[in-house]
Structure formats: structure tokens, C-alpha cells
Amino acid sequence: MITHCSLRAFALLRYKISVSQREFVRLRRARLRRRYRVTYGIVQMPMPSPTSYTISATVCTVAVRPTRTYGYSSPILGPVLRLRRGDRVQMIVHNAVHFPTTVHWHGLLVPGHSDGGPQQGINPGETWRPVLAVDQPAATLWYHPHPHHDTARQIYLGLAGLVIVDDGDDHGLPSVLVDPMAMDPSVAVQRRQFVLNNGICEQRTRMSEHPDMPALIGINGKVHDPKRIDVETRLGTTEIWEILSVGMPHPFHIHGAMFRILSLDGKPPPEHLAGLKDVVLVEDKAELLVSFTRPATREHPFMYHCHILEHEDAGMMGQYTCA
């Protein structure tokens, strides 16, 4: 039975909690103002030069209720990185956590050796220094870790941040929206099919013990193998990739390339999906016109995978070269 006294005690407790939360927010904001320059909700870190960023993957404990979090140069998440088309940006990525990590620039068109895939691990205490040559239309992208078997955990605990690319033509919305350029599937030099096999993530260990058994979760019946190159493409060419989802819808992502959607479940894509993409939600079948404009070697291949983080960690992922 809830009495008047217990309700009053609850109200006092609630007041004390809310006051402590406000005080925490006030102190945190004051600390941020001293350390960073805050503009329109975007934390812009001090930079050694206009074309250089330094971020450090760190582990923190958040006040109010002690909680372990990860962040890039902050207790959780990371600063927004603003890049301009034509820039060459020196990234300085320091690993200050106690486990290996990587940093992948999701959606940024860079060569394989700068992409930050699972092959480019950064061990604790090490620093990675890729140079990003920015040459693509304006876009809202993001960066996140990509270590095989540990991507989901690291992202969920806070290792992620936004990338905004400006190209000089994105100041204000046009009065009339222009239809995207018509697609020409006849330019494709090859057609490939990828079947996204859905299964139980916990079966990964069992499947690795029986390589002849079709993977319960993988692509084309195979679980991801970092030592295997699944596809070889040619730089400057275009291909048609047919993606089939089995068991449930899967968001399919391709590193190092952009594509146009030819069809979804046999129908033309809706207008909001008619432009350039790097991820598509495949509920049944999707046909993609993929353009390969960035190189990737066998030592630093590009990835393609389901972007449900647990699925890619479990092995629904492949890798390709472009030479």
C-alpha cells in the first residue's frame, strides 16, 4: 500500500536525483566548453591544421550511475569530422583501449589501405595514420570500429561518430529537385549473385569445426574467412550484383564503392532510393549497379557484408579486391 508519506519520500528522492542530473549536465557542459568549441550541436575538436584530425579510442566511466563506455576523444561517441571535397586529411587514430580495434570510414570513397577494415587492426597503444583523399559528392557518413567478431560490442558501447562531406554545391536546398541520371545496365561487365544465409549466430563455432557443412550464417554458404578473397573486380568497371536475403531482411553494405539500385523485389526503387547508395535493405531480392572507382589489394581488400552488426561478426561478410 502506497501511503502519503511514501509518496512524499518518493517525490523528494526524485527531486534529488533530478537535481544531481542537472548538476552533472551543467558541469559536463562547462567542461566541454573549456575543452572544445561547440557550434550548432557539433563538437569540433581543436586541430593541428585545417586538414588534420586526431582521435583516440578511450574507455570512460560516466557519472550519475557508473557505466563503462567507449568513445573517440570523449566519454562516449566521437566528434563530428567535417571534410571538404578536394582535401587530403591526415587522420591520427590512437588506440588507448586495452583491446585491438580499427576505424572504418563508412561511405567514404578511399583506397583499401585507408578504409579501416578488419585487416587493419590497431593494437593497444598503437597509432594508425591514414591520409584520406576526399573526392565525392556531399554526404553524411560515419566512422566506427570494424574488428571481426568484436564490431557490435565496440559500437554499442560508444565507438562511433559522424562524418560530413561538403563539396561546395550543398549550400541550401534547390527550388526544384533534379531527377537522378538514368542508369545504363548495359555497361556492366559482369553479373554476380550473393545469397545472404540467415541462421543462429551462436552456431559460428560449430560451423568453423565443420568446414564442409554449409554455413548457417554467411554469404553464398560460406562464413567469412579473412584469408580468403571472395571476389576480384577491375578498377573503373561496373557490375550488376544480385543480392538475395534468406530468412529475414538484411541491410547490405559495400566498402569502397557506390551503387544505384536497379530493382527491389523485381520493381524499380522508390524515388528516395533512386540515388547513389552504399547500403540497401534487402527484404527479398535487390539488383545493384555497382561502380568500382577505388583500388584494393589482397593485403587490404574491401568488405561487403550485412550491416546487422551481430550478423557481420558471426560471418555474414566477404571481401573483394579491385585492381
Secondary structure, DSSP 8 states (H G I E B T S, - for coil): ---HHHHHHHHHHHHHHHHHHHHHHHHHHHHHHHHSEEETTEEE---SSTTEEEEEEEEEEETTTTEEEEEESSSSB---EEEETT-EEEEEEEE-SSS-B--EEET----GGGS--TTS-B-TT-EE--EEE--S--EEEEEE---TTTHHHHHHTT--EEEEEE-SS-SS--SS--------GGG-SEEEEEEEE---GGGHHHHHH-TTS--SSEETTB---TT---EEE-TT-EEEEEEEEESS-EEEEETTEEEEEEEETTB---GGGSS-BSEEEESSEEEEEEEE-S-B-SSS-EEEEE-SHHHHHHT-EEEEEE-
